């Protein structure tokens, strides 16, 4: 494979894996939610957006540091997340990831290799064992997830500890809802318009932050963040940045086809793919 294209494949895997394991102001203003209990009003605004759907599909631009790549994404509700990356200019697919209920499939179409990873190994939280796909779906759609419970509903307000710090100008800032687990925490920030703007997961000294912006209404009353930034910080305080931007997202029946390796593909250990990804982030 061309050296540059080889770099693209592994940069793609790095970005996609960060998105799996891992703010700007929304463009659409729907009216501020303040008053005596802004935390509850904003929380209820977020959970009202927990609409049901079959599949969300979109063109997408992935980023890892200074590397930017185009591709497609499909999120099939309760089933799987599929992400494909295309080669620049040429446009054909060079890599993909398919995350299903219990596994993650990584495919390098140039080297014709693939690997399968247990989805649970991407998380360090025992509370979501067996529910990894539901948690991932919430992360991708800017929803609040309650470990051991699932996608938050209006009844889950008291499962979080809430604060709304006052800003220097005397106005109310973001409302923050904290969920404390045994050895981890989840912090959700909601803006004055009732949109989730960030999710922060802390496990020991490691953190992963998802930031959401540019919400678009794809159907009546159904909003999707079209810009997401992911920051992973390890125990040594080293940061890795990735992101994705959706273009023309839409709901409907999934058109994604499963990857089925031919005899020309070789299955490799996940360590081989992991070592190549790590070489890009040093």
Buried (B, 14 or more C-beta within 10 A) or exposed (E): BEEEEBBBBBBBBBBBBBBBBBBEEBEEEBEBBBEEBBBBBBBBBBBEBBBEBEBBBBBBBBBBBEBBBBBBBBBBBEBBBBBBBBBEEEEEBBBBBBBBEEBBBBBBBBBEBBBBBEBBEBBBBEBBEEBBBBBBBBBBBBBBBBBEBBBBEEEBBEBBEBEBEEEEEEEBBBBBBEBEBEEBEBBBBBBBBBBBBBBBBBBEEBBBBBBBBBBBEBEEEBBBBBBBBBBBBEEEEEEBBBBBBBEEBEBEEBEBEEBEEEEEBEEBEBEEBBEBBEEBBE
